[in-house]
């Protein structure tokens, strides 16, 4: 009993830390009342946005110049291909990541955890799942947040299935994944991934909700009370929201940049040294390839920043799109560490249903991608 009380107290502290809104200083909107620093910040932002595309469009020749002229590596060599890949993807990925994380951060400033729960509470079934999926895309989330977010949603009376739609979407379809996919595969693949990721999350939430598994949530979760939410949310001016976007860039990019560099480094090695067509043998369109890669991805622990550069290199060596995306989705959405974290609040039967439903959805999406592309 003492252990259970200690566990509940620890989770209550987690919830408080997760749901407490961070103060963001308000800024006056009129230009005449802005400080010189704020005006310089707006000028810098405008110049950066103007220069972004001209710089982005010249990255490919720049990467080849670095590899073959600056470093003097022989054209067509394994090392040359790897170095050119690395110096192309590093600036390409970070330029897109900075732009998209900042833009999504501005949008995200409208959605605190309290507002998200308020939007989802009391909605009709299909509307609730759709909103949960959409909010999952723009809401801060990582595996360590799973328990406090889950308890917060349950305490607010949000149905179990809708909660799962949100928890599946948030880590799998976020601005980091979309920025990397856009950089490496183009907007068509990025949009297809977003659409299929949302479809998996919403469908999985609907199925879990219809199975009536509320009793498979640990009993103590329903006894938690988070206290009265704030009566009003902090109102920010547009200057404040722009600042919040910069804050998100520092926070998110500062957290994921090592994974990006490691992932691109691994992708560069695959691109330069694995013979073309090799991966088609193991990650092709054979009937067993997709479920095998889904199972293979579960024990891994990585976020989108670490796994997407590897996916790009694998596809360049003959791996099928559906098979590689299924592998990526399983790594991000149903990784073993996240399952261990969710065990704090879910009983084994519900965890097994969650893994099974999401894995089946990912497998179906993998087969569809392989069939149409």
N, C-alpha and C positions, 0 to 999 in steps of 0.2 A: 504493500500500500504506500509506504514512504517513497519507494522508487517511482510509482505512478504519479504521486503528488509532485515530486521533483521534476518529472518529465513535463507535466502540465505547466508548471511554473516557467520552465525553460522555454517552452513553446510560446507561452504568453509574452515573454520578453521578446522572442523573435517577431511575433505579430506586431508588437508595439513599434519595434525598430523598422519593420517593413512598411507599415501603414502610416507612419508619421510623416507628414509632408515636410520637405526641406524648405526652409525659408529662402525665397528668391527676392532680392530687393526690387521694389517697384521703381520705375524710371519715368520721368515726365516725358510725355509724347511730343509737345510742340518743339520745333527745331530751335526756336529762340531761347528756350529754357534748358536745352541740352548742354552738357559740359563739352569742353574741347575734346576730351577723350572719347566721348560717345560719338561725336561727329566724325572723328578720325576712324573710329571703328566702322561706321557706316560707309565711309569712303573706301576703306580697305576691303570691305565685303563687296562693294560694287565693282571695284577693280579686279578682285579675285574671280568674281562670276564672269566678267567680260573676258579675262585671260584664260579661263578654264578650258574651253573647247579648242582654241588654237594650240595650246600646249598638249592636250590629250591626243589630238590628231597627228602629232609628230613623234609619238613615243616609239613606234615601230622602227623607223630609221635610226632613231637615237640609240635604241638597244643594240642594233646591229653594228653601229659605229663603235659602241663601247666594247662589244665582244671581239670584233674582227680588226678594228683599227687601233683603238686605245690599248687593248690587251694583246693585240697581235696574234690571236688564235686563228688557226687555219680554218678557212671556210669549209663547211660540211662535216667538220669533225664532231665527235660526240661531245667533247668539252665545249666547243663553240656553240653548239645548239643549246646545251644546258645553260650556259652563261647568257646567251641572247634571250632565252625564255625567262630567266630570272630577272634580268634588267628591264624586260618589257612588262612583266606582270607586277613587279613591285610598285612602280609609279602608277600604273593603270588601276590597280586595285585600290591603292590608297587615295588616289584622286576621286574615284567614284565613291569610296567609303566616306570620305570627308564631306562630300556634297550631299549624299543621301542621308547620312546620319544627322547632319545639321538640319536639313529640311524636315525629316521625320521628328527631330527634336522639337522644332517649332510646333508641329502638329501635336506632338506628345504633351506639350505644356497645357493642353486643354483637358488631359485625362490623368487625374490622380487615382490611386487605388479606391478612394471613397467614391469618386464620381463613376468609375468603372462599375463598382458594385451597384450603385444607385441606378445606372442605366440598364443593368441586366436584371435587377430584382423585379419580379411581378410581370415579366413579359410572357406573351404566348409562346408555346413550345418552339415553333419554327422560327419566329422572329428572335427569340432568345438565343437560339443556337447561331443564327446568322450574325447577330450583334456580337456574340462571344467570339466568333471567329474573326470578325473585323477588328474588334478591340484588341485581340491577341496580337495582331500585326503591329500595333502602335504602342503597346504597353510594355514598360521595362520588365524583363523577366529573365531569370536564370534558374538552374536546377536548385540552387540553395534557397530560392524564394518559393519553391513549390508548396512546402508545408504551410507557411503563414498565409499565402494567397488562398490555398485550398480551404483553410479554416475560416478565413475572412468571408469567403463566398458562401460557405455553408451557414455561418452565423447570420448572414444577411438574408437567408431564406432562398438563395438561388438554387434551383434544382441540380441534382448531382450530374445529370447528363450535360447541362449547359456549362457547369463548372469544368467538366472534362473537355468540352469543345474549346474552352479558353486555354486550359493547361496544355493541350496538344498543339494548338496553333502558335502560342507565344514563342516557344523556343525554336520551332521548325520554320515558320514563315515570318521573318523579321527583316529589318532594314539591312542587317549585315549579310544575310543570305541573298537578298534581292540585289544588293550592290555587287556582290561577288559574281553572281550568276549573270548579271547584266554586263559586267566587265569581261567575262570569259566566254559567254555563249550568246550574248545578244538579247534584245528585249523579248523576242518570241519565246525563247526557252525560259526566261525569267518570269514572264506572265503565265506560261503553262505550269511552271513549278508552283507559283503562288495559287493558281486556281485549283490544282490538284491537291496541294497541301491543305487549303481551306476545305476542299471536299472531303478529304480523309478526316480532318478534325471534326467537322460538323456531322458527318455520317457516324463516326465513332461515338460522339456525344449522344446522338439520337438513339443509337443501339443500346448504349449503356443506360441511358435514361429509361428506355422501354423495358429493360430487364428487371427493374425494381430491386436494385442492389443497395438501397440505402442502409440496410442492416449490416452491410459489409464494410461500413465505415467504423473505425474504432469508436467505442461508446463515449470515451472521454471528450471526443471532438464536439459532440452536441452539448456538452456541459460548459464549454468555454464561452465566456462573454467578453467581448472586446471593448465594451464601454460605448458610450454615445458618440457617434461621429460628429465632426465639426458642423456647426449650423450653416456655415458658408465656406466656400472655397476661395482661396486667394485669387484676386483679380489682377491680371498682369496687362500692361500696355503692350503694344507691338514691339517696342524696344526691349521690354522685359522678356518677351518670348524669343526674340532674336538672341538675346544673351543666354537664355535657357538652351537654345540650340547649340551655342558654343560650349556651354557646360556639358551637354551630352556628348559632343565630339571629344572633349578632354576625357570624360569618364569612360565612354565605350571604346574609342580607338585606343586610349591608354591601357585598357584592359586586354584587348584582343590582338594588339600588334605583334606580340611574340608568336602567337599561333599562326598569324598570316605569313610571317617570314618563314617559319618552320614548314608550313604547308606548301608555300611556293618553292622552297628549297627542295622538298621531297618531290614535288611535281616537276621541277627542273631536272632532277636526276632521272626520273622516269622518262621524261621527254627526250633526253639526250642519249640514254644508254639502253633502254629497252627497245628491241627491234619492233618495227611497225607490224601490227597484226597479232602480236603475241597475246595481248589480253583478250582477243576475240575468242580464244580457246576456252577461257575460264569465265569471262564476263560478257559473253555474246548473247545471242537470242535463243539459245537452247532452253527447253522448257524448265530445266532444273536451275538455270543460272540465277533467275530472279529470287526464288525462295532461298537458295543457298547464300546469296549475298545479303539478304535481309537477316538471316540467322548469323552470318559472319559479322555483321555490323553491330549487333546488340552488345557484345562485351566491350566494344571500344568506347572510349570517352573523349569526345571532342565536340567543339561547337562548329558552326558553319564556317568560321574563319579558318579553321585548321583543315577541314575535310574537302572543301570545294576546290582549292587549287590542285589537290591530288586527283579529284574527279576529272578535272579538265585534262590533266596529263594522261590519265587512264583512257579517256575517250580518244585522245590523239593517237593512242596505240592500238585502237581497234575495239575497245570495250563499247557495248551497246548503250545508248542513252538511257533507256528504261532500266537496265540492270544497274548502271552506275548511280542513277538518281535514287533507286530503291535502296541501295547500300547507304547512300548519304542520308536519306530520310530515317533509316533505322538507327544510324549512329546518333543523329540529333534528337529524335523523338522518343526512342525507347531504350536508351542506353542503360546499362546495368547500374551505374551510380545513381541515376535518377530514380530507378526502381527502389533502390535501397533507401533513398531519402523518403519516398512516398510511403514506405512501409511504416513510418511513424504514425500515419493517419489512416491507412487502408489495411483491411484484412487480406490474407493471401488469395482468397477467391476473387475479390475485386481486382487485385493486381494482375492475376492470371487473365481475367476477362479483358482488362485494359491492354495488356501486351498482345493477346490474341487478336482482338478487334483491330488494333492499329496495325499489327503486322500483316493481317489479311488485306487491309485497305492499301497499305504500301505495295504489297505484292501485286494486287490488281492494277494499281497505277503503273507499276513497272511493266507489266504485260501490255497495257494499253499503249504506253510510250514506244515499246519495241515494235508493236504492230503498225503504228501509224507513222513512225519516223525511221 
